[in-house]
Amino acid sequence: MLMLLVCSAVLADSLPKDSMMDLAITNARLVDGNGQVRSGAGILVKDGKIAAILTSGKTPLARRVIDAGGATVMPGLIDTHVHLCVSDTITDDVSLNRYMREVVTGKLSQFLDHGVTTIRSMGDPEDAILDLRIRIANGEIPGPRLQVVGPGITVVNGHPAVTVYGTQPFLRERSAEEIDSPESAARIVNRLADKGVDAIKILYEGSDDPGNAPPNLMYQNVWGIDNVPRFSIETLQALINVSHERGLRIVVHAVDEESTATAVALGADELAHGLADEPVPVSEELTQKMRDHGIYYSATLQVYAAIAPAKLDNASPQLKRVADAGVNVTVGSDTFGRLLPGHSTLREIELMVEAGLTPALAIQAATGNAAASLGLDDTLGSLTLGKRADILVVDGDPLTNISALRNLSAVIQNGQIIRVDRALTN
Ligand SMILES: [Zn+2]
């Protein structure tokens, strides 16, 4: 008891004095998600939350102690855009269940291993993904905290229904929701809201060949398919209005200036791919509107680097322009199929720095900004008293070399140590 009092006396004022901590991280250089850096600091964790930020160098009383040895300690990473169930092996309920059990569980572990402690699934079959969200939340399956949108909503015969899932009728029916009117928009959004999704994702974008396609088309002459259609303005407006009436944010896939400007003007909350098909610099008028409307913008650079490198020439400078204009940028990797879970998230962050963002802003995009875009900024995204203890220990200084994020020596989620290098623990 005397020992506890002595220790308490040298700790932060906010330290609860009534009980032993679950975990202490000492000798840390704290890089919180909001641009603050503090050396010689520490964190105390109790009941899965940050119980105190320490400013003294004393070793506190805790069941587990991680001596960070001066390494960087920062919030867990958040990836706002991943797909867990894109595979041509999923052809019926039996193979979907098997895939969830045998493949998705492995993907979830890979995210955690790379320090990604929260993800948002886009366009995955709603019943399977909602069930997975419950199982992760109750600790049955290890994995990043999961938000879900269910199927991506598109127009009848739109993308990804006839493109990605053109030869996969089972997934086409479950991963894309094809609608053709404001009435069907309301029906689908209400159904997803009733089931408890965290946001709505819609696919609305201009032609892949700007300037050449009429505005009612999403793609022209790509994927070997002529003239993939897109929503009418009335249907787009209904999707946005009903989502907002149900308290859900709406994430829009739009990749040229015209369709992006339309979505922003009608009330979109997030842009899921950046202006990847727009070679002309995004106008000041649109960047100002994005900023004024509080839009969250992710550029999915790593998916372009992996499968469509030419699009990086548009997407990277456009990301830099919107970030310079003060638009909230977030990390969304669009990891799907064979792209490596977790590694792709780190690659996205590196590519954001290669595009000209500072490492500090790229880290904020993966932590504080991403948490805010998911509506989780009360509980995640920074090393702040009372927030969930999702914490990484990183060798080196990611503020000067972003690739230091690859050198993880500890991953903590909800106060539980997911992995830790043995040298750091007592
Ligand atoms: Zn995607």
Boltz pocket constraint, residues with backbone or C-beta under 6 A from the ligand:
constraints:
  - pocket:
      binder: B
      contacts: [[A, 81], [A, 82], [A, 83], [A, 122], [A, 334]]
      max_distance: 6.0
